[in-house]
Amino acid sequence: MEQKIEQKTLRGEVISDKMEKTVVVKIESSYIHPKLKKVMRTSKKYKVHDDNKVARVGDTVDIYEGKPISKTKYMYLARVVAK
């Protein structure tokens, strides 16, 4: 019996497209701090593999985790949501 693994997908904004077949995507998230009870905002940057070079700076994209390509690149471009 095969187990179906649900892939983790994230939505973020492209902040750099200067590399060959790679874009940098910034993911912003927020949470409530357990002690301070304040809304805390964090952001993380991912290097994303863009094989067809369709994403440009400012685009909103969906990305997913996959097999590592290099030391820092393990995310793949799913689709461009908004230009």
Secondary structure, DSSP 4 states (H G I P E B T S, - for coil): -PPPPPPPEEEEEEEEEEETTEEEEEEEEEEE-TTT--EEEEEEEEEEE-TT----TT-EEEEEE-S--SSSEEEEEEEEEE-
